[in-house]
Amino acid sequence: MFALKVPKSWWLTALLLGLPLATLADIYKYTDKYGRVFLTDRPSHSGYKRLVKTWKGWSPSASKSINYRLLTENRKRFSRTIDQAARVHKLPTALVHAVITAESAYDPDAVSSAGAVGLMQLMPATAQRYGVDDRKDPNANVAGGTRYLKDLLGMFNNDLTLAIAAYNAGENAVISYGRKIPPYEETQAYVRRVLQYYKDYKLMKPM
């Protein structure tokens, strides 16, 4: 069991420095009345909220291939690729980093049981739509995923929460629920998670 107490605005830094993001166990977060944040894999009371889970149906075998303790190293490794894609599509770099952190923890070889692949977890149809032939190619994957995210923002009138929800659940799901976040627990948690990553990345120095 692990349990950490970290300053409220720096819990993401703790994750980036080596705390596993998913797969081995879900991570739970609790903020007490003094603003102190506690992270654990074994919550001791109902005040803890699940912060991390596997996304897009990662199977145990696929998840075990991802070494989350290398997240900081991989973030640095792919920063130039991400920065370039963000500039081309006029998106905040911190936003692209946030999506990649939630999707794959910067593992270019990540594969979900649902068939999503690579840094931005592109499904086959999405990859085909954006001309990504090799979804495990970091440059192509990030270029396609960033373009898709940009298109989702345009589709939903720059509503960031809806664009993020659509990235997780698909644009048709968001549209079918009246252009609102679909009532899926995973998607709702995903939106909160990406927004929190985005907020914290904006506070961090570029690598």
Backbone as a chain_set.jsonl record, in Angstrom:
{"seq": "MFALKVPKSWWLTALLLGLPLATLADIYKYTDKYGRVFLTDRPSHSGYKRLVKTWKGWSPSASKSINYRLLTENRKRFSRTIDQAARVHKLPTALVHAVITAESAYDPDAVSSAGAVGLMQLMPATAQRYGVDDRKDPNANVAGGTRYLKDLLGMFNNDLTLAIAAYNAGENAVISYGRKIPPYEETQAYVRRVLQYYKDYKLMKPM", "coords": {"N": [[0.844, -1.198, 0.0], [0.42, 2.285, -0.723], [0.593, 5.659, 0.405], [0.258, 9.056, 0.023], [0.934, 12.421, 0.96], [0.458, 15.502, -0.42], [1.123, 18.878, -1.57], [-1.691, 20.794, -2.646], [-1.701, 21.82, -5.328], [0.268, 20.401, -6.546], [0.025, 17.683, -6.905], [0.065, 16.344, -9.336], [2.725, 16.558, -10.12], [3.912, 14.803, -8.354], [2.939, 12.413, -9.361], [4.162, 12.426, -11.858], [6.771, 12.075, -11.165], [7.09, 9.452, -10.627], [5.036, 7.856, -9.53], [2.913, 5.147, -10.146], [0.506, 5.416, -12.731], [-1.715, 3.919, -13.404], [-3.215, 0.697, -13.867], [-1.621, -1.161, -12.073], [-2.967, -0.678, -9.733], [-5.949, 1.073, -8.882], [-5.909, 4.582, -8.233], [-6.64, 6.669, -5.522], [-7.955, 9.789, -4.433], [-7.972, 12.189, -1.838], [-9.029, 15.192, -0.419], [-8.503, 17.097, 2.366], [-10.018, 19.231, 4.94], [-8.163, 21.202, 5.237], [-7.015, 21.551, 2.844], [-5.083, 19.754, 2.16], [-3.786, 17.141, 0.173], [-4.322, 13.712, -0.295], [-3.068, 10.708, -1.577], [-3.748, 7.38, -2.428], [-3.719, 3.779, -2.834], [-5.439, 2.256, -1.489], [-8.183, 3.162, -0.239], [-9.299, 4.515, 2.868], [-11.678, 5.492, 3.763], [-14.935, 6.789, 2.82], [-14.554, 9.258, 1.701], [-12.564, 9.359, -0.147], [-11.896, 9.681, -3.61], [-11.959, 7.985, -6.691], [-9.23, 8.353, -8.762], [-7.646, 7.467, -10.866], [-7.919, 5.141, -13.449], [-7.988, 2.299, -15.655], [-8.105, 3.138, -19.087], [-10.239, 3.141, -21.938], [-10.639, 0.419, -22.014], [-8.276, -1.088, -21.432], [-6.596, -4.15, -21.325], [-5.354, -6.451, -18.788], [-2.959, -7.661, -19.704], [-2.12, -5.976, -21.785], [-1.816, -3.59, -20.388], [0.253, -4.142, -18.609], [2.486, -3.932, -20.131], [3.182, -1.332, -20.152], [5.317, 0.933, -18.733], [4.859, 2.922, -16.245], [6.486, 4.31, -14.581], [8.363, 5.476, -16.078], [7.295, 7.736, -17.053], [7.987, 10.521, -16.82], [10.441, 10.608, -18.158], [9.639, 9.776, -20.724], [7.868, 11.804, -21.35], [9.603, 13.954, -21.687], [11.058, 12.935, -23.815], [9.238, 12.966, -25.958], [8.475, 15.581, -26.158], [9.249, 17.532, -28.061], [8.017, 16.635, -30.415], [5.329, 16.801, -29.646], [5.092, 19.54, -29.062], [5.499, 20.63, -31.617], [3.285, 19.605, -33.074], [1.218, 20.777, -31.648], [1.665, 23.485, -32.176], [1.283, 23.588, -34.961], [-1.445, 23.028, -35.177], [-2.5, 24.962, -33.649], [-3.052, 24.674, -30.872], [-3.055, 24.642, -27.269], [-0.03, 23.603, -25.891], [0.06, 22.366, -23.408], [-2.458, 21.218, -23.229], [-2.439, 19.167, -25.14], [-0.452, 17.569, -24.036], [-1.804, 16.877, -21.699], [-3.918, 15.254, -22.629], [-2.457, 13.149, -23.769], [-1.155, 12.149, -21.512], [-3.327, 11.141, -20.063], [-4.273, 9.277, -21.884], [-2.194, 7.416, -22.653], [0.046, 7.609, -21.038], [2.351, 8.448, -22.277], [3.344, 6.271, -23.706], [4.399, 4.979, -26.646], [3.822, 2.526, -27.683], [1.509, 1.635, -26.558], [-1.402, -0.325, -26.381], [-4.821, -0.836, -26.503], [-7.449, -3.049, -25.38], [-9.643, -2.482, -26.836], [-8.664, -1.717, -29.215], [-7.371, 0.702, -29.586], [-4.446, 2.62, -30.238], [-1.098, 3.649, -29.517], [0.468, 6.865, -28.629], [-1.624, 8.808, -28.488], [-3.709, 7.128, -28.476], [-5.166, 6.17, -30.863], [-7.989, 5.044, -32.618], [-8.645, 2.602, -35.215], [-10.376, 3.673, -37.271], [-10.235, 6.427, -36.826], [-7.523, 6.895, -37.201], [-7.338, 6.263, -39.935], [-8.964, 8.245, -40.991], [-7.4, 10.497, -40.596], [-5.116, 9.997, -41.965], [-3.102, 8.412, -40.812], [-0.872, 6.015, -41.071], [0.807, 4.309, -39.634], [0.142, 3.678, -36.508], [1.729, 3.44, -34.293], [3.848, 5.04, -34.739], [5.304, 7.743, -33.335], [5.367, 10.465, -34.252], [3.472, 10.537, -36.365], [1.197, 9.599, -35.011], [0.773, 11.507, -32.963], [0.442, 13.78, -34.539], [-1.914, 13.097, -35.955], [-3.721, 12.653, -33.814], [-3.721, 15.149, -32.538], [-4.724, 16.794, -34.533], [-7.261, 15.701, -34.729], [-8.262, 16.345, -32.182], [-8.275, 19.125, -32.429], [-10.216, 19.399, -34.453], [-12.436, 18.449, -33.079], [-12.786, 20.439, -31.165], [-13.534, 22.531, -32.853], [-15.903, 21.454, -33.824], [-17.513, 21.462, -31.571], [-17.802, 24.114, -30.895], [-15.552, 25.238, -29.595], [-15.839, 24.359, -27.003], [-14.249, 23.127, -24.411], [-14.655, 21.02, -22.57], [-16.574, 19.415, -23.834], [-15.199, 18.686, -26.145], [-13.119, 17.158, -25.086], [-14.602, 15.132, -23.892], [-15.681, 14.012, -26.202], [-13.386, 13.059, -27.395], [-12.855, 10.9, -25.835], [-15.262, 9.352, -25.767], [-16.286, 9.535, -28.29], [-17.49, 11.606, -30.958], [-20.12, 11.278, -31.83], [-21.463, 10.215, -29.646], [-21.479, 12.366, -27.848], [-22.992, 14.195, -29.31], [-25.405, 12.785, -29.544], [-26.364, 12.871, -26.98], [-27.424, 15.367, -26.704], [-25.444, 17.284, -27.087], [-23.949, 17.267, -24.745], [-21.884, 16.16, -21.998], [-21.618, 12.716, -22.155], [-23.489, 10.387, -20.112], [-21.625, 8.578, -18.975], [-19.706, 6.889, -16.65], [-16.921, 6.515, -16.937], [-16.262, 8.353, -18.995], [-17.026, 10.825, -17.88], [-15.32, 10.914, -15.675], [-12.933, 10.894, -17.048], [-12.945, 13.361, -18.394], [-12.757, 15.138, -16.214], [-10.279, 14.369, -15.296], [-8.47, 14.924, -17.433], [-8.792, 17.699, -17.6], [-7.77, 18.438, -15.113], [-5.101, 17.582, -15.373], [-4.406, 19.303, -17.456], [-4.626, 21.813, -16.237], [-2.586, 21.596, -14.296], [-0.327, 21.097, -15.877], [-0.055, 23.528, -17.144], [1.082, 25.008, -15.174], [3.586, 24.009, -14.925], [7.084, 24.014, -15.778], [8.269, 24.059, -19.152], [9.734, 21.151, -20.724]], "CA": [[0.0, 0.0, 0.0], [1.133, 3.545, -0.627], [-0.243, 6.807, 0.74], [1.068, 10.25, -0.069], [0.324, 13.718, 1.232], [1.181, 16.445, -1.258], [0.437, 20.159, -1.714], [-2.862, 20.653, -3.518], [-1.46, 22.116, -6.737], [1.428, 19.685, -7.05], [-0.143, 16.228, -6.911], [0.465, 15.794, -10.635], [4.17, 16.427, -10.115], [4.226, 13.559, -7.657], [2.668, 11.329, -10.3], [5.149, 12.45, -12.922], [8.067, 11.673, -10.64], [7.259, 8.023, -10.511], [3.9, 7.109, -9.013], [2.201, 4.504, -11.253], [-0.738, 6.1, -13.034], [-2.85, 3.025, -13.56], [-2.971, -0.721, -14.096], [-1.294, -1.967, -10.924], [-4.078, -0.443, -8.824], [-6.536, 2.39, -9.024], [-5.414, 5.553, -7.272], [-7.722, 7.445, -4.941], [-7.532, 11.099, -3.952], [-8.811, 12.8, -0.812], [-8.604, 16.522, 0.006], [-9.116, 17.372, 3.665], [-10.527, 20.599, 5.109], [-7.039, 22.132, 5.203], [-6.507, 21.604, 1.486], [-4.042, 18.756, 1.948], [-4.216, 16.092, -0.745], [-3.796, 12.39, 0.015], [-3.205, 9.735, -2.649], [-3.55, 6.026, -1.946], [-4.358, 2.731, -3.622], [-6.373, 1.574, -0.599], [-8.89, 4.206, 0.51], [-9.714, 4.097, 4.21], [-13.023, 5.979, 4.045], [-15.702, 7.107, 1.616], [-14.19, 10.575, 1.184], [-11.632, 9.206, -1.259], [-12.485, 9.567, -4.938], [-11.062, 7.312, -7.626], [-8.582, 9.326, -9.634], [-7.045, 6.828, -12.023], [-8.353, 3.802, -13.805], [-7.569, 2.018, -17.014], [-8.974, 3.826, -20.037], [-10.52, 2.498, -23.22], [-10.669, -1.021, -21.9], [-6.987, -1.778, -21.443], [-6.584, -5.449, -20.669], [-4.183, -6.573, -17.919], [-1.733, -7.975, -20.435], [-1.679, -4.779, -22.506], [-1.421, -2.581, -19.438], [1.52, -4.492, -17.977], [3.59, -3.577, -21.014], [3.43, 0.092, -20.003], [6.06, 1.257, -17.53], [4.453, 4.273, -15.898], [7.553, 4.985, -13.854], [9.17, 6.185, -17.063], [6.456, 8.782, -17.629], [8.719, 11.779, -16.93], [11.428, 10.44, -19.224], [8.94, 9.737, -22.013], [7.33, 13.138, -21.619], [10.717, 14.731, -22.234], [11.43, 12.337, -25.089], [8.3, 13.311, -27.023], [8.033, 16.975, -26.021], [9.428, 18.275, -29.314], [6.96, 16.175, -31.324], [4.061, 17.345, -29.15], [5.13, 20.994, -29.24], [5.337, 20.926, -33.04], [1.898, 19.333, -33.459], [0.366, 21.794, -31.007], [1.835, 24.748, -32.916], [0.669, 23.45, -36.29], [-2.906, 23.04, -35.071], [-2.866, 26.103, -32.805], [-3.606, 24.197, -29.606], [-2.117, 24.767, -26.151], [0.81, 22.423, -25.717], [-0.331, 21.715, -22.151], [-3.66, 20.432, -23.468], [-2.038, 17.935, -25.83], [0.227, 16.764, -23.017], [-2.813, 16.355, -20.771], [-4.619, 14.148, -23.285], [-1.522, 12.03, -23.908], [-0.95, 11.568, -20.184], [-4.515, 10.352, -19.726], [-4.491, 8.198, -22.843], [-1.162, 6.376, -22.768], [1.212, 7.898, -20.198], [3.479, 8.647, -23.189], [3.87, 5.007, -24.237], [4.045, 4.914, -28.069], [3.418, 1.166, -28.02], [0.307, 1.274, -25.796], [-2.488, -0.901, -27.166], [-5.962, -1.182, -25.661], [-8.233, -4.199, -25.837], [-10.632, -1.982, -27.792], [-7.995, -1.487, -30.487], [-6.72, 2.008, -29.648], [-3.003, 2.404, -30.296], [-0.137, 4.751, -29.54], [0.493, 7.951, -27.648], [-2.94, 9.423, -28.352], [-4.678, 6.037, -28.512], [-6.028, 6.309, -32.035], [-8.706, 3.894, -33.124], [-8.366, 2.441, -36.655], [-11.147, 4.594, -38.114], [-9.696, 7.779, -36.642], [-6.226, 6.927, -37.881], [-7.592, 6.299, -41.373], [-9.525, 9.568, -41.305], [-6.348, 11.522, -40.566], [-3.97, 9.575, -42.748], [-2.05, 7.826, -39.98], [-0.675, 4.633, -41.511], [1.437, 3.563, -38.541], [-0.323, 4.317, -35.273], [2.792, 3.402, -33.285], [4.821, 6.075, -35.07], [4.95, 8.874, -32.464], [5.1, 11.694, -35.007], [2.198, 10.397, -37.075], [0.135, 9.435, -34.028], [0.501, 12.796, -32.313], [-0.1, 14.685, -35.559], [-3.306, 12.728, -36.203], [-4.525, 12.867, -32.614], [-3.845, 16.589, -32.29], [-5.655, 17.308, -35.543], [-8.592, 15.243, -34.326], [-8.671, 17.172, -31.049], [-8.587, 20.452, -32.973], [-11.493, 19.301, -35.15], [-13.488, 18.305, -32.065], [-13.018, 21.768, -30.599], [-14.324, 23.263, -33.835], [-17.221, 20.836, -33.897], [-18.29, 21.807, -30.379], [-17.702, 25.553, -30.651], [-14.464, 25.477, -28.647], [-16.173, 23.922, -25.65], [-13.175, 22.197, -24.102], [-15.152, 19.817, -21.893], [-17.239, 18.559, -24.814], [-14.176, 18.142, -27.031], [-12.429, 16.103, -24.344], [-15.553, 14.022, -23.781], [-15.784, 13.381, -27.514], [-12.149, 12.328, -27.649], [-12.953, 9.642, -25.097], [-16.457, 8.562, -26.071], [-16.675, 9.718, -29.682], [-18.33, 12.788, -31.157], [-21.524, 10.906, -31.975], [-22.028, 10.039, -28.306], [-21.731, 13.707, -27.305], [-24.11, 14.771, -30.072], [-26.639, 12.048, -29.244], [-26.834, 13.283, -25.654], [-27.771, 16.781, -26.713], [-24.206, 18.065, -26.97], [-23.537, 17.289, -23.345], [-21.018, 15.036, -21.661], [-22.435, 11.506, -21.992], [-23.594, 9.933, -18.713], [-20.788, 7.401, -18.758], [-18.801, 7.159, -15.529], [-15.55, 6.636, -17.417], [-16.084, 9.594, -19.747], [-17.096, 11.947, -16.956], [-14.072, 10.922, -14.913], [-11.875, 11.222, -18.007], [-12.972, 14.809, -18.606], [-12.204, 15.776, -15.015], [-8.871, 14.022, -15.21], [-7.722, 15.684, -18.427], [-8.823, 19.11, -17.204], [-6.837, 18.617, -14.0], [-3.769, 17.512, -15.961], [-4.208, 20.529, -18.229], [-4.388, 22.893, -15.275], [-1.284, 21.435, -13.669], [0.728, 21.247, -16.881], [0.143, 24.959, -17.406], [1.9, 25.555, -14.086], [4.905, 23.394, -14.956], [8.012, 24.53, -16.763], [8.453, 23.166, -20.309], [10.944, 20.318, -20.69]], "C": [[0.874, 1.24, 0.0], [0.137, 4.624, -0.26], [0.647, 8.025, 0.758], [0.265, 11.466, 0.322], [1.125, 14.748, 0.461], [0.431, 17.761, -1.278], [-0.618, 20.075, -2.799], [-2.542, 20.836, -4.981], [-0.332, 21.301, -7.34], [1.266, 18.184, -7.037], [0.266, 15.612, -8.227], [1.967, 15.609, -10.699], [4.59, 15.138, -9.442], [4.004, 12.365, -8.569], [3.757, 11.253, -11.364], [6.507, 11.958, -12.448], [8.154, 10.189, -10.341], [6.104, 7.239, -9.956], [3.163, 6.46, -10.169], [0.852, 5.143, -11.471], [-1.937, 5.172, -13.086], [-2.359, 1.594, -13.527], [-2.656, -1.51, -12.855], [-2.387, -1.854, -9.866], [-4.661, 0.903, -9.156], [-5.967, 3.29, -7.938], [-6.588, 6.413, -6.816], [-7.174, 8.726, -4.326], [-8.512, 11.608, -2.908], [-8.209, 14.143, -0.431], [-9.299, 16.852, 1.316], [-9.473, 18.848, 3.783], [-9.416, 21.644, 5.105], [-6.419, 22.245, 3.81], [-5.389, 20.625, 1.203], [-4.601, 17.605, 1.116], [-3.528, 14.784, -0.375], [-4.076, 11.458, -1.159], [-2.924, 8.356, -2.088], [-4.161, 5.024, -2.912], [-5.341, 1.932, -2.781], [-7.096, 2.593, 0.264], [-9.421, 3.683, 1.838], [-11.093, 4.61, 4.597], [-13.668, 6.46, 2.75], [-15.364, 8.468, 1.013], [-13.211, 10.513, 0.033], [-12.398, 9.034, -2.57], [-11.474, 8.908, -5.876], [-10.539, 8.301, -8.647], [-8.11, 8.7, -10.934], [-7.632, 5.441, -12.229], [-7.818, 3.499, -15.191], [-8.583, 2.609, -17.974], [-9.1, 3.019, -21.32], [-10.318, 0.993, -23.143], [-9.329, -1.711, -21.958], [-7.104, -3.096, -20.704], [-5.362, -5.542, -19.779], [-2.895, -6.826, -18.685], [-1.206, -6.768, -21.189], [-1.143, -3.75, -21.54], [-0.053, -2.871, -18.838], [2.71, -4.129, -18.843], [3.974, -2.112, -20.881], [4.134, 0.355, -18.682], [5.776, 2.718, -17.152], [5.533, 5.036, -15.14], [8.509, 5.712, -14.798], [8.416, 7.371, -17.658], [7.22, 10.088, -17.824], [9.737, 11.723, -18.061], [10.768, 10.465, -20.592], [8.336, 11.086, -22.362], [8.41, 14.022, -22.23], [11.072, 14.239, -23.63], [10.544, 12.808, -26.236], [7.852, 14.777, -26.997], [8.146, 17.749, -27.325], [8.34, 17.915, -30.322], [5.621, 16.792, -30.94], [4.003, 18.848, -29.357], [4.879, 21.373, -30.699], [3.893, 20.721, -33.484], [0.955, 20.381, -32.876], [0.461, 23.126, -31.754], [1.122, 24.695, -34.265], [-0.845, 23.613, -36.208], [-3.429, 24.094, -34.089], [-3.624, 25.663, -31.543], [-2.596, 24.444, -28.491], [-1.323, 23.48, -25.984], [0.402, 21.645, -24.472], [-1.556, 20.84, -22.332], [-3.316, 19.11, -24.146], [-1.312, 17.01, -24.86], [-0.793, 16.123, -22.069], [-3.543, 15.157, -21.364], [-3.711, 12.934, -23.393], [-1.266, 11.364, -22.568], [-2.11, 10.664, -19.817], [-4.66, 9.13, -20.63], [-3.468, 7.073, -22.74], [0.004, 6.53, -21.817], [2.488, 7.937, -21.039], [4.099, 7.344, -23.701], [3.458, 4.886, -25.701], [3.56, 3.54, -28.508], [2.153, 0.715, -27.285], [-0.79, 0.786, -26.736], [-3.619, -1.286, -26.215], [-6.679, -2.395, -26.223], [-9.313, -3.784, -26.823], [-10.012, -1.667, -29.145], [-7.372, -0.122, -30.646], [-5.221, 1.82, -29.492], [-2.244, 3.722, -30.175], [-0.335, 5.826, -28.503], [-0.883, 8.561, -27.407], [-4.062, 8.419, -28.551], [-5.685, 6.188, -29.655], [-6.689, 4.988, -32.378], [-8.456, 3.784, -34.64], [-9.098, 3.44, -37.539], [-10.62, 6.022, -38.009], [-8.357, 7.915, -37.341], [-6.403, 7.022, -39.39], [-8.097, 7.678, -41.799], [-8.433, 10.628, -41.421], [-5.042, 11.057, -41.203], [-2.807, 9.028, -41.938], [-1.921, 6.35, -40.342], [-0.107, 3.748, -40.405], [1.087, 4.248, -37.228], [0.706, 4.291, -34.158], [3.937, 4.365, -33.599], [4.461, 7.325, -34.27], [4.597, 10.141, -33.221], [3.741, 11.645, -35.691], [1.036, 10.325, -36.1], [-0.233, 10.765, -33.394], [-0.07, 13.798, -33.313], [-1.573, 14.39, -35.809], [-4.198, 12.999, -35.007], [-4.742, 14.338, -32.314], [-4.799, 17.239, -33.289], [-7.087, 16.916, -35.205], [-9.115, 16.086, -33.17], [-9.049, 18.576, -31.5], [-9.947, 20.44, -33.672], [-12.658, 19.166, -34.162], [-13.796, 19.646, -31.411], [-13.843, 22.62, -31.561], [-15.746, 22.746, -33.911], [-18.118, 21.259, -32.739], [-18.042, 23.242, -29.917], [-16.699, 25.898, -29.548], [-14.841, 25.198, -27.192], [-15.19, 22.802, -25.287], [-13.683, 20.913, -23.47], [-15.823, 18.865, -22.875], [-16.227, 17.932, -25.768], [-13.431, 16.995, -26.354], [-13.336, 14.886, -24.199], [-15.666, 13.274, -25.097], [-14.526, 12.598, -27.857], [-12.2, 10.963, -26.973], [-14.086, 8.761, -25.61], [-16.874, 8.619, -27.532], [-17.632, 10.89, -29.843], [-19.806, 12.451, -31.272], [-22.207, 10.71, -30.62], [-22.369, 11.397, -27.696], [-22.922, 14.34, -28.008], [-25.426, 14.097, -29.691], [-27.202, 12.389, -27.865], [-27.033, 14.791, -25.573], [-26.592, 17.7, -26.546], [-23.858, 18.327, -25.5], [-22.611, 16.099, -23.103], [-21.885, 13.803, -21.452], [-22.418, 11.014, -20.544], [-22.839, 8.63, -18.461], [-19.798, 7.746, -17.642], [-17.371, 7.373, -16.014], [-15.323, 7.963, -18.123], [-16.117, 10.807, -18.83], [-15.831, 12.059, -16.114], [-12.902, 11.328, -15.806], [-11.804, 12.731, -18.235], [-12.361, 15.526, -17.413], [-10.699, 15.562, -14.935], [-8.033, 14.836, -16.184], [-7.688, 17.167, -18.063], [-7.863, 19.379, -16.05], [-5.388, 18.545, -14.493], [-3.445, 18.811, -16.693], [-3.881, 21.702, -17.302], [-2.991, 22.802, -14.679], [-0.132, 21.565, -14.659], [0.993, 22.722, -17.187], [1.013, 25.618, -16.351], [3.34, 25.05, -14.123], [5.766, 24.019, -16.028], [8.132, 23.551, -17.924], [9.737, 22.36, -20.161], [11.814, 20.587, -21.911]], "O": [[1.931, 1.266, 0.63], [-1.045, 4.513, -0.584], [1.678, 8.036, 1.431], [-0.934, 11.545, 0.054], [2.335, 14.866, 0.656], [-0.775, 17.782, -1.03], [-0.442, 19.348, -3.777], [-3.053, 20.087, -5.814], [0.0, 21.475, -8.512], [2.257, 17.462, -7.146], [0.759, 14.485, -8.257], [2.449, 14.625, -11.261], [5.511, 14.46, -9.897], [4.786, 11.414, -8.556], [4.217, 10.17, -11.726], [7.307, 11.475, -13.25], [9.18, 9.714, -9.854], [6.19, 6.011, -9.914], [2.806, 7.162, -11.114], [0.121, 5.392, -10.512], [-3.063, 5.602, -12.834], [-1.204, 1.331, -13.193], [-3.366, -2.476, -12.576], [-2.695, -2.83, -9.182], [-3.961, 1.784, -9.655], [-5.591, 2.825, -6.862], [-7.421, 6.83, -7.621], [-6.075, 8.746, -3.771], [-9.726, 11.479, -3.065], [-7.013, 14.23, -0.151], [-10.528, 16.886, 1.384], [-9.262, 19.623, 2.85], [-9.689, 22.838, 4.985], [-5.424, 22.945, 3.618], [-4.801, 20.653, 0.122], [-5.728, 17.156, 1.323], [-2.316, 14.744, -0.166], [-5.193, 11.424, -1.676], [-1.959, 8.177, -1.346], [-5.023, 5.378, -3.717], [-6.005, 1.03, -3.292], [-6.669, 2.864, 1.386], [-9.924, 2.563, 1.925], [-11.63, 4.221, 5.634], [-13.014, 6.527, 1.709], [-15.841, 8.796, -0.073], [-13.036, 11.494, -0.689], [-13.41, 8.336, -2.63], [-10.286, 9.233, -5.854], [-11.306, 8.996, -9.312], [-8.167, 9.333, -11.988], [-7.81, 4.677, -11.281], [-7.246, 4.378, -15.835], [-9.785, 2.585, -17.708], [-8.178, 2.31, -21.724], [-9.875, 0.371, -24.108], [-9.238, -2.821, -22.483], [-7.64, -3.157, -19.598], [-4.41, -4.788, -19.979], [-1.852, -6.264, -18.349], [0.004, -6.544, -21.239], [-0.135, -3.101, -21.819], [0.72, -1.948, -18.584], [3.831, -4.028, -18.343], [4.987, -1.688, -21.437], [3.599, 0.032, -17.621], [6.397, 3.634, -17.692], [5.497, 6.264, -15.067], [9.365, 6.477, -14.353], [8.85, 7.945, -18.656], [7.116, 10.706, -18.883], [9.877, 12.676, -18.828], [11.274, 11.101, -21.517], [8.295, 11.471, -23.53], [8.151, 14.755, -23.185], [11.354, 15.038, -24.523], [11.023, 13.024, -27.349], [6.947, 15.162, -27.737], [7.259, 18.531, -27.667], [7.805, 18.79, -31.002], [4.87, 17.25, -31.801], [2.975, 19.377, -29.782], [4.141, 22.316, -30.985], [3.334, 21.561, -34.189], [0.01, 20.815, -33.535], [-0.544, 23.811, -31.942], [0.443, 25.644, -34.658], [-1.455, 24.255, -37.063], [-4.611, 24.124, -33.745], [-4.677, 26.202, -31.204], [-1.392, 24.455, -28.749], [-1.896, 22.391, -25.943], [0.397, 20.414, -24.477], [-1.687, 19.818, -21.657], [-3.837, 18.059, -23.772], [-1.538, 15.8, -24.866], [-0.651, 14.961, -21.688], [-3.761, 14.157, -20.679], [-4.144, 11.81, -23.139], [-1.169, 10.139, -22.495], [-1.911, 9.555, -19.321], [-5.116, 8.075, -20.19], [-3.838, 5.899, -22.739], [0.879, 5.666, -21.783], [3.557, 7.522, -20.592], [5.266, 7.329, -24.09], [2.272, 4.707, -25.982], [2.96, 3.399, -29.573], [1.767, -0.45, -27.374], [-1.069, 1.41, -27.759], [-3.39, -1.988, -25.23], [-6.533, -2.727, -27.399], [-9.843, -4.616, -27.559], [-10.722, -1.385, -30.11], [-6.885, 0.203, -31.729], [-4.769, 0.975, -28.72], [-2.686, 4.763, -30.661], [-1.185, 5.72, -27.619], [-1.268, 8.805, -26.263], [-5.215, 8.792, -28.766], [-6.889, 6.316, -29.433], [-6.037, 3.945, -32.424], [-8.092, 4.774, -35.275], [-8.504, 3.997, -38.463], [-10.569, 6.74, -39.007], [-8.084, 8.923, -37.992], [-5.694, 7.781, -40.052], [-7.7, 8.203, -42.84], [-8.528, 11.543, -42.239], [-3.991, 11.662, -40.995], [-1.651, 9.166, -42.338], [-2.762, 5.534, -39.964], [-0.493, 2.588, -40.261], [1.667, 5.277, -36.88], [0.582, 5.031, -33.182], [4.881, 4.491, -32.819], [3.406, 7.913, -34.507], [3.631, 10.822, -32.875], [2.957, 12.59, -35.608], [-0.009, 10.93, -36.34], [-1.411, 11.11, -33.298], [-0.962, 14.577, -32.975], [-2.392, 15.307, -35.87], [-5.306, 13.514, -35.159], [-5.826, 14.734, -31.884], [-5.582, 18.12, -32.934], [-8.013, 17.708, -35.376], [-10.275, 16.496, -33.173], [-10.024, 19.151, -31.014], [-10.741, 21.365, -33.502], [-13.738, 19.711, -34.392], [-14.958, 19.948, -31.136], [-14.744, 23.345, -31.139], [-16.688, 23.526, -34.049], [-19.33, 21.399, -32.901], [-18.068, 23.545, -28.724], [-16.964, 26.736, -28.686], [-14.233, 25.738, -26.268], [-15.29, 21.682, -25.789], [-13.198, 19.829, -23.795], [-15.665, 17.648, -22.77], [-16.378, 16.774, -26.157], [-13.148, 15.977, -26.985], [-12.894, 13.748, -24.364], [-15.738, 12.045, -25.114], [-14.599, 11.578, -28.542], [-11.649, 9.988, -27.484], [-13.895, 7.57, -25.857], [-17.722, 7.839, -27.968], [-18.476, 11.141, -28.983], [-20.656, 13.241, -30.863], [-23.392, 11.006, -30.469], [-23.43, 11.559, -27.093], [-23.768, 14.957, -27.361], [-26.446, 14.768, -29.534], [-28.395, 12.209, -27.621], [-26.838, 15.407, -24.525], [-26.704, 18.766, -25.941], [-23.527, 19.441, -25.095], [-22.563, 15.159, -23.896], [-22.809, 13.843, -20.64], [-21.432, 11.211, -19.835], [-23.348, 7.71, -17.822], [-19.131, 8.779, -17.696], [-16.687, 8.292, -15.565], [-14.315, 8.629, -17.887], [-15.312, 11.725, -18.991], [-15.33, 13.157, -15.869], [-11.989, 12.026, -15.363], [-10.715, 13.305, -18.264], [-11.536, 16.424, -17.583], [-9.947, 16.46, -14.556], [-6.996, 15.382, -15.804], [-6.652, 17.815, -18.21], [-7.215, 20.425, -16.011], [-4.549, 19.346, -14.083], [-2.346, 19.35, -16.565], [-2.966, 22.481, -17.568], [-2.292, 23.809, -14.568], [0.926, 22.089, -14.313], [2.128, 23.113, -17.457], [1.614, 26.664, -16.599], [4.21, 25.59, -13.44], [5.27, 24.492, -17.05], [8.102, 22.339, -17.711], [10.704, 22.818, -19.554], [12.875, 19.98, -22.059]]}, "num_chains": 1, "name": "protein.A"}
